[in-house]
Amino acid sequence: MATVELTTDNFEQTALQKGIVLVDFWADWCGPCQRFSPIFDAASDANDDITFGKVDTEAQQQLAASLEIQAIPTLMAFKDGKLIYRNAGLLNRQALDALISQVRDFEPANA
């Protein structure tokens, strides 16, 4: 499945949907972001039951600021509309696959 470009117009709707949503915050000038992008895209292709979204922090500065993105790449994971993971830094494919497994197994508390 291709990644979805997320903006201020569709971020909330996407993040709050049922299921798992992984969001990569990135910028063109960011070396670690460029190295993470093919890893993220390959995971998207291998996990068609998960929504993979990307936020270009240069084009979406207001969204990045509202989410307090201070370093990139930053990865967020949502499950059934709840933020359950947020971390800045480059992940390799093995670490991303392990994170995906943990998110699949995680059961958010009922609110």
C-alpha positions as CSV (number, residue, x, y, z in Angstrom):
1,M,0.0,0.0,0.0
2,A,1.3,3.4,-0.9
3,T,1.9,5.9,1.9
4,V,-0.6,8.8,2.3
5,E,0.5,12.4,2.4
6,L,-0.9,13.9,5.5
7,T,-1.7,17.6,5.9
8,T,-3.5,19.8,8.4
9,D,-6.7,19.0,6.4
10,N,-6.5,15.2,6.8
11,F,-4.2,14.4,9.7
12,E,-6.8,14.2,12.5
13,Q,-9.2,12.2,10.4
14,T,-6.5,9.7,9.5
15,A,-4.9,9.5,13.0
16,L,-8.3,8.9,14.7
17,Q,-9.5,6.1,12.4
18,K,-9.9,2.5,13.5
19,G,-6.9,0.3,13.1
20,I,-3.2,1.1,13.1
21,V,-1.8,4.3,11.6
22,L,2.0,5.0,11.5
23,V,3.1,8.5,10.7
24,D,6.6,9.6,9.6
25,F,7.5,13.3,10.0
26,W,10.3,14.2,7.6
27,A,11.9,16.9,5.5
28,D,13.8,16.8,2.2
29,W,17.0,18.2,3.7
30,C,17.2,15.6,6.5
31,G,19.7,12.9,5.8
32,P,18.3,10.4,8.4
33,C,14.8,11.0,6.9
34,Q,16.1,10.2,3.4
35,R,17.6,6.9,4.8
36,F,14.4,6.1,6.7
37,S,12.0,6.8,3.8
38,P,12.7,3.5,1.8
39,I,12.4,1.5,5.0
40,F,9.0,3.1,5.8
41,D,7.8,2.6,2.2
42,A,8.9,-1.1,2.2
43,A,7.0,-1.6,5.5
44,S,4.0,0.0,4.0
45,D,4.1,-2.4,1.0
46,A,4.4,-5.4,3.4
47,N,1.6,-4.4,5.8
48,D,-1.5,-3.5,3.7
49,D,-3.7,-3.6,6.8
50,I,-1.9,-0.5,8.3
51,T,-2.2,3.1,7.1
52,F,1.2,4.6,6.6
53,G,1.2,8.4,6.4
54,K,4.0,11.0,5.9
55,V,4.1,14.6,7.0
56,D,6.5,16.9,5.2
57,T,7.4,19.2,8.1
58,E,8.6,21.9,5.7
59,A,5.2,22.0,3.8
60,Q,3.2,21.4,7.0
61,Q,5.0,23.6,9.5
62,Q,1.8,24.5,11.4
63,L,0.9,20.8,11.8
64,A,4.4,19.9,12.9
65,A,4.4,22.8,15.4
66,S,1.0,21.9,16.8
67,L,2.3,18.3,17.4
68,E,5.5,19.7,19.0
69,I,7.8,18.0,16.4
70,Q,11.3,19.1,17.5
71,A,13.4,16.5,15.7
72,I,13.1,14.5,12.5
73,P,12.5,11.8,11.6
74,T,9.8,11.4,14.2
75,L,7.6,8.4,14.1
76,M,4.1,8.2,15.7
77,A,1.9,5.1,16.0
78,F,-1.8,5.3,16.6
79,K,-4.1,2.4,17.3
80,D,-7.9,2.9,17.2
81,G,-7.4,6.7,17.4
82,K,-5.0,6.7,20.3
83,L,-1.4,7.7,20.2
84,I,0.6,4.8,21.6
85,Y,4.1,5.5,20.4
86,R,6.1,8.6,19.6
87,N,9.9,8.8,19.1
88,A,12.4,10.8,17.1
89,G,15.3,9.0,15.3
90,L,16.1,6.7,12.5
91,L,14.8,3.1,12.7
92,N,16.2,0.2,10.7
93,R,13.9,-2.3,9.1
94,Q,14.2,-4.8,11.9
95,A,13.4,-2.2,14.5
96,L,10.4,-0.9,12.5
97,D,9.1,-4.5,12.1
98,A,9.5,-5.1,15.8
99,L,7.6,-1.9,16.5
100,I,4.8,-2.9,14.2
101,S,4.5,-6.2,16.0
102,Q,4.3,-4.4,19.3
103,V,1.6,-2.0,18.0
104,R,-0.4,-5.0,16.7
105,D,-0.3,-6.7,20.1
106,F,-1.0,-3.5,22.1
107,E,-4.5,-3.1,23.5
108,P,-5.3,0.5,24.3
109,A,-7.2,1.0,27.5
110,N,-10.9,1.8,27.0
111,A,-11.5,5.5,27.6
